[in-house]
Amino acid sequence: LDEALEARRGGARMILQVHDELVFEAPASSVDEVAALAKEIMEGRMALRVPLVAEAGSGANWLEAHGIEAAGPEALPADEPEP
């Protein structure tokens, strides 16, 4: 994947790998192309009995990339009084 990103010379790079997740930094103009490339490589490099399915998301931060709306303090549970 690193080699493919470097070969396309679009300014995208992998910046983090955590467990089953890869985080990339890419210009906004190439996000869709980079996501498609990563998905293609991740799903197609090995023949497995169970298909490997990769998902992609994009955003300015982790919450946006995962389609999660940031909740304000009002969304947090109130502290329960001690008995």
N, C-alpha and C positions, 0 to 999 in steps of 0.2 A: 504494500500500500504506500509506504514511504517512497519507494522507487517510482511508482506511477504518479504520485503527486509531484515529485521533483521533475519528472520527464515532461509534464504538461506546463511547467513554468508559469503557473497562474497565481503564485503568491500564497497558496494554501499550504498549511502544515499541521501535523498532528501535534497538539500541545500537552495532551494528558491521556493516560490509559488507566482506568480504574475498574477492576474486576471485569465485567462484560461490557464496558462502555468505553468508547473512544471519543475524545473531544478534539475538534479541529478549529483552527482559526483560518478564515478565508475572506477575501473581498466579497462584499454583498453581491456583486455581479456574477460570481462563480459558485455561489452556495448550492444551487440546484445541481450543477455539473459535478461538484465535489461529492455531494451526497449520493448521487447516482453511481459515481465511480467507486466510492467506499462500499456501498451496498452490493454492487456487482462483484467486487473482489472478495468481500467477506462471505457472501453466499455461495460463490462458485469455485473456490480454490481447492476444496476437498470433496470427494465423493463420500457422502455419509448415508447410512440407512434412513436416518431421520433428517429431513431437510432443515438446514440452518436458515432461519429467517432473520434478517437484519432490518432495523427500523432507523429512520433518520428524522431529525428535527432540527430546527434552526431558530436562533434568537440571540439577543444581545447578552443573555445570561442563561444559566441552567434552567431556571423556572420557565422562561419563555420557550426555550428549546424543547421542553417536555410538555408544553401546553398547559402549564399550571399557572393560575393567576395568583399573584402575591396577595396574601391576606393582611389586612391591617390589624392593629392591636385589638380591635373590637371582635375579631374572629377567634381570639384565644379564649380558652375556657377560664371562667372566673375561679380564683382560688377558693377552695372550700374551707370553711372555718374548721378549726381543730376542735375535736370533741372535748 
